[in-house]
Amino acid sequence: MAMTQSSALIACAWLVCASVHAAWVVDPSANVQTRYSDNMRSQSQSEQSGTETTLGVQAKLSQISEISEVSIMTGADFSKYSGVDGFEKDNRESFFLEGRAKRQLQRSELSLRTSFRRQDTLRFFRVLEPVTAVEAITEADNEDYLPGELAVEDELITGVAADVGSSDQLVQRNRFNIRPSFSYTIDPRTSFTLNYGFYDSSYSDVPPASRLQDSQSHQVGIGIRRATSPRNYVSLNINRSRFEPEFNLDSDSTNVQIRWQSRLSAQTTLTLSAGARKTETDFYDDSGGLFSGRIDHQLSNGSMFFLVERGLTGSGYGSQVENDRLSVGYSNELSDRVSWKISGRAFRTTKLSNFQQDNSRDFVQITPSIQWAFRKNWQVHVSYRYTWIDRDWTPDATSSNSVVLSMEYVPSRRP
């Protein structure tokens, strides 16, 4: 199934730009990594320390012309857990494929975004990149926020906050999505967009007592965007979605949001949005507000951002939940060979109705890291991660400390 979906992603991206003959640019990278955690399962009781050793390879492929663009990023990790009792299979493999394609027509644009991710619930992906590439939150652990059009590596989102920290079991999660869209320029300042999204989530190696379940969802959206000035944009978006879990109730949601994006200066961008949503099932209806605010600031040798957001997401436990998130990030180049960054996130997930099983929790994570290019194309990456989780269905909160040491081969990316 993974190979079929991966082939479909590449084929769909190629079809969008089928008439383009520009050359492909390939940027490979590889790493070997060791991670130690004093609470590998993030359990509140019976904590177990352990070590995970990983060999990983990644590659970025891109093809750009005057009327089209294709960008694909792929990677595979092979890991072994040591020192942790109870893992039925301590040799694991992970895989991801992220792709985007755009084709410019006379007054319209076709675009396609696709991804497939196979990953264990107790570990994270990290994008390998040159030490001189300083971006906001380039370490895309589980979520990433950047304004405007994101590069493929910035879109490497291995999950949404609804599932982060929910499981203390070693389970494999497969996620596939495909999102085509069409935009039409009405006049130089106004554009109209139609989009569709299909999302599929499945699990394997699930213990008998686990409440995780497979799900699918569909989303259709319509939006209009207008430039009120050269630096300001306002958009109105209406979306209708259906969430279909394997065992629980299907749910339909409608949301309406107004978004304002402004470039306050050459270095600073502000994005604000607000709206409302309504969720319906056969047993209950629920409504609530949606909002987000983000500010990005580029420094002379780094960047920083701040984001606060409330949204609706589907969880791995077969229900849609309300999600409040706060994320901050700062990155800085100390020299041509050394850079460092720190990121933090906090969120709260909340059930919508008493008909739902309660999987609410609070989650806080702080991650400082540093990279040193000790010679051309070779670097060392060291990071520390503190995680605190308070799950409402367990009597006590839990915390964990992890240290990661990685040796990486990352050539300079070509434009």
C-alpha positions as CSV (number, residue, x, y, z in Angstrom):
1,M,0.0,0.0,0.0
2,A,2.8,2.4,0.9
3,M,4.5,1.9,-2.5
4,T,1.3,2.3,-4.4
5,Q,0.4,5.6,-2.6
6,S,4.0,6.9,-3.0
7,S,3.9,6.1,-6.7
8,A,0.6,7.8,-7.0
9,L,2.0,11.0,-5.4
10,I,4.9,11.2,-7.8
11,A,2.6,10.4,-10.8
12,C,0.1,13.1,-9.9
13,A,2.8,15.7,-9.4
14,W,4.3,14.8,-12.8
15,L,0.9,15.0,-14.6
16,V,0.5,18.6,-13.5
17,C,3.8,19.5,-15.2
18,A,3.8,16.9,-17.9
19,S,4.8,19.3,-20.7
20,V,7.8,20.7,-18.8
21,H,11.2,19.6,-19.8
22,A,13.3,21.5,-17.2
23,A,16.1,19.5,-15.6
24,W,15.7,17.9,-12.2
25,V,17.9,19.0,-9.4
26,V,18.7,16.4,-6.7
27,D,20.0,17.3,-3.2
28,P,20.8,14.2,-1.1
29,S,21.6,13.9,2.6
30,A,22.2,11.3,5.2
31,N,22.7,10.9,9.0
32,V,23.4,8.5,11.8
33,Q,21.8,9.4,15.1
34,T,21.5,8.3,18.7
35,R,18.7,9.4,21.0
36,Y,18.6,8.8,24.8
37,S,15.4,9.3,26.7
38,D,14.8,8.9,30.4
39,N,11.1,8.0,29.8
40,M,11.0,6.5,26.3
41,R,7.2,5.8,26.5
42,S,6.3,9.1,28.2
43,Q,4.5,7.1,30.9
44,S,3.4,8.5,34.2
45,Q,4.2,5.2,35.9
46,S,6.8,2.5,35.3
47,E,9.1,4.9,33.5
48,Q,11.7,3.3,31.3
49,S,14.8,4.9,29.9
50,G,16.1,3.7,26.6
51,T,18.2,4.5,23.5
52,E,17.2,4.7,19.9
53,T,19.9,4.4,17.1
54,T,18.9,5.6,13.6
55,L,20.4,5.5,10.2
56,G,18.6,7.9,7.8
57,V,18.7,9.0,4.2
58,Q,16.9,12.0,2.6
59,A,16.7,13.7,-0.8
60,K,15.1,16.8,-2.2
61,L,14.2,16.8,-5.9
62,S,13.1,20.0,-7.7
63,Q,12.2,21.1,-11.2
64,I,11.4,24.7,-11.9
65,S,10.5,26.5,-15.1
66,E,8.8,29.7,-16.1
67,I,5.3,28.2,-15.9
68,S,5.6,25.3,-13.5
69,E,7.3,23.9,-10.4
70,V,7.6,20.5,-8.9
71,S,9.3,19.9,-5.5
72,I,9.5,16.5,-3.8
73,M,11.2,15.6,-0.6
74,T,11.6,12.0,0.5
75,G,13.4,10.1,3.3
76,A,13.7,6.8,5.1
77,D,14.9,6.0,8.6
78,F,15.9,2.6,10.0
79,S,15.9,2.5,13.9
80,K,16.7,0.1,16.7
81,Y,15.5,0.6,20.3
82,S,17.7,-0.6,23.1
83,G,17.1,-1.0,26.8
84,V,13.3,-0.8,26.7
85,D,11.4,-3.9,27.8
86,G,8.1,-4.9,26.2
87,F,8.7,-3.7,22.6
88,E,7.5,-6.6,20.5
89,K,9.6,-5.3,17.6
90,D,12.5,-3.1,18.4
91,N,13.8,-2.8,14.8
92,R,11.6,-0.2,13.1
93,E,11.5,1.7,9.8
94,S,10.0,5.0,8.9
95,F,9.3,6.7,5.5
96,F,8.0,10.0,4.2
97,L,7.3,11.5,0.8
98,E,6.2,15.1,0.5
99,G,5.4,16.6,-2.8
100,R,4.1,19.8,-4.5
101,A,3.4,20.7,-8.1
102,K,2.1,23.9,-9.7
103,R,1.2,24.8,-13.3
104,Q,0.6,28.4,-14.3
105,L,-2.0,29.0,-17.1
106,Q,-3.0,32.3,-18.6
107,R,-5.2,33.5,-15.8
108,S,-5.4,30.5,-13.5
109,E,-3.2,28.0,-11.7
110,L,-3.4,24.3,-11.0
111,S,-1.7,23.0,-7.9
112,L,-1.3,19.7,-6.1
113,R,0.0,18.8,-2.6
114,T,0.5,15.2,-1.6
115,S,2.2,13.3,1.2
116,F,2.7,9.9,2.6
117,R,4.2,9.3,6.1
118,R,4.9,6.0,7.9
119,Q,6.1,6.6,11.4
120,D,6.2,5.2,14.9
121,T,4.2,7.2,17.4
122,L,7.1,7.5,19.8
123,R,9.6,9.2,17.5
124,F,10.0,12.2,15.2
125,F,11.2,13.0,11.7
126,R,13.7,15.8,11.3
127,V,14.6,17.5,8.1
128,L,18.4,17.4,7.3
129,E,19.7,20.7,6.0
130,P,22.9,22.8,5.6
131,V,24.1,24.6,8.7
132,T,23.7,27.9,6.9
133,A,20.0,27.4,6.1
134,V,18.3,29.3,8.9
135,E,14.5,29.2,8.8
136,A,11.7,29.5,11.3
137,I,11.3,26.0,12.8
138,T,13.2,24.1,10.2
139,E,13.3,21.2,12.6
140,A,9.9,19.9,11.6
141,D,9.2,17.5,14.4
142,N,5.4,17.3,14.3
143,E,4.1,20.6,13.1
144,D,5.3,23.6,11.4
145,Y,4.0,27.1,10.8
146,L,5.3,29.5,8.1
147,P,3.4,32.1,6.2
148,G,2.6,32.1,2.5
149,E,3.9,29.4,0.2
150,L,6.0,26.8,2.2
151,A,8.9,24.9,0.9
152,V,8.4,21.2,0.9
153,E,10.8,20.7,3.8
154,D,8.8,23.2,5.8
155,E,5.6,21.2,5.0
156,L,7.1,18.0,6.6
157,I,4.4,17.8,9.2
158,T,4.3,14.3,10.7
159,G,1.1,14.8,12.6
160,V,-1.2,17.4,14.0
161,A,-1.3,18.4,17.6
162,A,-4.4,16.3,18.2
163,D,-2.3,13.1,18.4
164,V,1.0,14.4,19.8
165,G,1.8,12.8,23.2
166,S,-1.5,10.8,23.2
167,S,0.1,7.3,23.0
168,D,2.6,5.7,25.3
169,Q,2.8,2.6,23.0
170,L,5.0,1.8,20.1
171,V,2.5,1.8,17.2
172,Q,3.1,2.4,13.5
173,R,1.0,5.2,11.9
174,N,0.5,5.6,8.2
175,R,-0.9,8.9,6.8
176,F,-1.7,9.7,3.3
177,N,-3.3,12.9,1.8
178,I,-3.8,14.5,-1.6
179,R,-5.0,18.1,-2.0
180,P,-5.6,19.5,-5.5
181,S,-6.7,23.1,-6.0
182,F,-7.6,25.5,-8.7
183,S,-7.3,29.3,-8.5
184,Y,-8.5,31.9,-11.0
185,T,-7.4,35.5,-11.2
186,I,-10.5,37.7,-11.6
187,D,-8.5,41.0,-11.8
188,P,-4.9,42.0,-10.8
189,R,-6.0,42.3,-7.1
190,T,-8.6,39.5,-6.8
191,S,-8.4,35.8,-7.1
192,F,-10.8,32.9,-6.5
193,T,-9.8,29.4,-5.2
194,L,-11.4,25.9,-5.2
195,N,-9.8,23.1,-3.3
196,Y,-10.4,19.5,-2.2
197,G,-8.6,17.3,0.3
198,F,-8.6,13.6,1.0
199,Y,-6.9,12.3,4.2
200,D,-6.4,8.7,5.2
201,S,-4.9,7.6,8.6
202,S,-4.2,3.9,9.6
203,Y,-2.3,2.1,12.3
204,S,-0.5,-1.2,12.5
205,D,1.2,-3.1,15.4
206,V,-1.7,-1.9,17.6
207,P,-1.9,-3.6,21.0
208,P,-5.3,-5.2,21.9
209,A,-6.1,-2.6,24.6
210,S,-5.3,0.4,22.4
211,R,-8.2,2.8,21.5
212,L,-6.5,4.0,18.2
213,Q,-8.6,3.5,15.1
214,D,-8.3,4.1,11.4
215,S,-10.1,7.1,9.7
216,Q,-10.7,8.9,6.5
217,S,-11.8,12.5,5.9
218,H,-12.8,14.7,3.0
219,Q,-12.8,18.5,2.7
220,V,-14.1,20.9,0.1
221,G,-13.3,24.6,0.2
222,I,-14.0,27.8,-1.6
223,G,-12.2,31.1,-1.1
224,I,-11.7,34.6,-2.4
225,R,-8.6,36.7,-1.8
226,R,-8.1,40.4,-2.5
227,A,-5.1,42.7,-2.2
228,T,-6.2,45.8,-0.3
229,S,-2.8,47.3,-0.9
230,P,0.6,46.1,-2.2
231,R,1.4,44.8,1.3
232,N,-2.0,43.7,2.6
233,Y,-4.3,40.8,1.7
234,V,-7.8,39.9,2.9
235,S,-9.4,36.5,2.2
236,L,-12.7,34.8,3.0
237,N,-12.7,30.9,3.2
238,I,-15.6,28.5,3.5
239,N,-14.9,24.8,4.1
240,R,-17.1,21.7,4.5
241,S,-15.6,18.5,5.8
242,R,-16.6,15.0,6.7
243,F,-14.7,12.8,9.2
244,E,-15.2,9.1,9.0
245,P,-13.6,7.0,11.7
246,E,-13.6,3.2,11.6
247,F,-15.8,2.6,14.7
248,N,-17.1,6.0,16.0
249,L,-19.7,8.4,14.8
250,D,-19.2,10.2,11.4
251,S,-19.2,13.9,11.8
252,D,-19.7,16.8,9.4
253,S,-18.2,20.3,10.0
254,T,-18.6,23.7,8.3
255,N,-16.3,26.5,9.1
256,V,-16.1,30.1,7.8
257,Q,-12.9,32.2,8.3
258,I,-11.7,35.7,7.4
259,R,-7.9,36.1,7.1
260,W,-5.8,39.2,7.0
261,Q,-2.1,39.0,6.0
262,S,0.2,42.1,6.1
263,R,3.8,42.7,5.4
264,L,4.5,45.2,8.1
265,S,8.1,45.7,6.8
266,A,10.7,44.0,4.7
267,Q,11.5,41.8,7.7
268,T,8.1,41.3,9.5
269,T,4.9,39.6,8.4
270,L,1.7,39.5,10.4
271,T,-1.2,37.1,9.8
272,L,-4.6,37.1,11.6
273,S,-7.7,35.0,11.1
274,A,-11.0,34.6,12.9
275,G,-14.2,32.6,12.2
276,A,-16.7,30.1,13.4
277,R,-17.5,26.4,12.9
278,K,-20.3,24.0,13.4
279,T,-19.9,20.2,13.9
280,E,-22.8,17.8,13.5
281,T,-23.3,14.0,14.2
282,D,-26.3,11.8,14.6
283,F,-26.2,12.3,18.4
284,Y,-24.9,15.8,19.0
285,D,-24.2,19.2,17.5
286,D,-21.4,21.6,18.6
287,S,-20.3,25.0,17.5
288,G,-17.3,27.2,18.4
289,G,-14.9,29.9,17.4
290,L,-11.8,29.5,15.2
291,F,-8.8,31.9,15.3
292,S,-5.1,32.2,14.6
293,G,-2.5,34.9,14.9
294,R,1.1,34.7,13.7
295,I,4.0,37.1,13.5
296,D,7.3,36.3,11.6
297,H,10.4,38.4,11.8
298,Q,13.6,38.0,9.9
299,L,16.9,39.0,11.5
300,S,20.2,39.7,9.8
301,N,21.4,36.3,10.7
302,G,18.3,34.4,11.8
303,S,14.6,34.4,12.3
304,M,11.8,34.2,14.9
305,F,8.1,33.6,15.0
306,F,5.1,33.5,17.4
307,L,1.8,31.7,16.8
308,V,-1.4,31.2,18.7
309,E,-4.3,29.2,17.2
310,R,-7.6,27.4,17.9
311,G,-8.8,24.8,15.4
312,L,-10.7,21.6,14.9
313,T,-8.8,18.4,14.1
314,G,-9.5,14.7,13.8
315,S,-7.7,12.5,16.3
316,G,-6.4,9.0,16.1
317,Y,-9.1,8.0,18.6
318,G,-11.9,8.4,16.1
319,S,-13.3,11.8,17.0
320,Q,-12.9,15.4,16.1
321,V,-11.5,17.6,18.9
322,E,-10.9,21.3,19.6
323,N,-7.3,22.2,19.7
324,D,-5.7,25.3,21.3
325,R,-2.0,25.8,20.3
326,L,0.9,28.1,21.1
327,S,4.2,27.9,19.2
328,V,7.3,30.0,19.3
329,G,10.7,29.6,17.5
330,Y,14.0,31.4,17.3
331,S,17.0,30.6,15.1
332,N,20.4,32.3,14.7
333,E,23.7,31.8,12.9
334,L,26.7,32.3,15.2
335,S,29.2,31.9,12.3
336,D,29.5,30.4,8.9
337,R,29.8,27.0,10.5
338,V,27.6,27.2,13.7
339,S,23.9,27.9,14.1
340,W,21.5,27.3,17.0
341,K,17.7,27.4,17.5
342,I,15.1,27.0,20.2
343,S,11.5,26.1,19.7
344,G,8.6,25.6,22.1
345,R,5.0,24.5,21.8
346,A,2.1,24.0,24.1
347,F,-1.4,22.9,23.4
348,R,-4.7,21.6,24.9
349,T,-7.1,19.2,23.2
350,T,-10.7,19.2,24.3
351,K,-13.6,16.9,23.4
352,L,-16.7,18.4,21.8
353,S,-19.4,16.4,23.6
354,N,-20.0,13.9,26.4
355,F,-20.9,11.4,23.7
356,Q,-17.1,11.3,22.9
357,Q,-14.5,9.3,24.8
358,D,-12.4,11.8,26.7
359,N,-8.8,12.0,25.2
360,S,-8.2,15.6,26.4
361,R,-4.7,16.5,27.5
362,D,-2.1,19.3,28.0
363,F,1.2,19.1,26.2
364,V,4.3,21.3,26.6
365,Q,7.6,20.8,24.7
366,I,10.8,22.8,24.6
367,T,13.7,22.0,22.2
368,P,17.0,23.8,22.0
369,S,19.6,22.6,19.4
370,I,22.9,23.5,17.9
371,Q,24.6,22.6,14.6
372,W,28.3,22.7,13.8
373,A,29.7,22.2,10.3
374,F,33.2,20.8,11.3
375,R,34.1,20.4,7.6
376,K,32.5,20.9,4.2
377,N,29.2,19.0,3.9
378,W,29.6,17.4,7.3
379,Q,28.1,18.5,10.5
380,V,27.2,17.5,14.0
381,H,23.7,18.2,15.4
382,V,23.0,18.2,19.1
383,S,19.6,18.8,20.7
384,Y,17.8,18.5,24.0
385,R,14.0,18.0,24.3
386,Y,11.9,18.4,27.4
387,T,8.3,17.1,27.2
388,W,5.5,17.4,29.8
389,I,2.1,15.7,29.2
390,D,-1.0,15.7,31.4
391,R,-3.5,13.2,30.0
392,D,-7.0,13.5,31.6
393,W,-7.5,9.7,31.5
394,T,-4.4,9.0,33.7
395,P,-4.0,9.9,37.4
396,D,-0.6,11.7,37.1
397,A,1.2,14.0,34.6
398,T,4.4,12.7,33.0
399,S,7.6,14.3,31.8
400,S,10.6,13.1,29.8
401,N,14.1,14.4,28.9
402,S,15.7,13.4,25.6
403,V,19.2,14.1,24.2
404,V,20.0,13.6,20.5
405,L,23.4,13.4,18.9
406,S,23.5,13.2,15.1
407,M,26.4,13.1,12.5
408,E,25.1,14.4,9.2
409,Y,26.2,14.6,5.5
410,V,24.3,17.6,4.0
411,P,25.7,19.2,0.8
412,S,24.8,22.9,0.2
413,R,21.4,23.1,-1.4
414,R,21.3,24.3,-5.0
415,P,18.8,27.0,-6.1
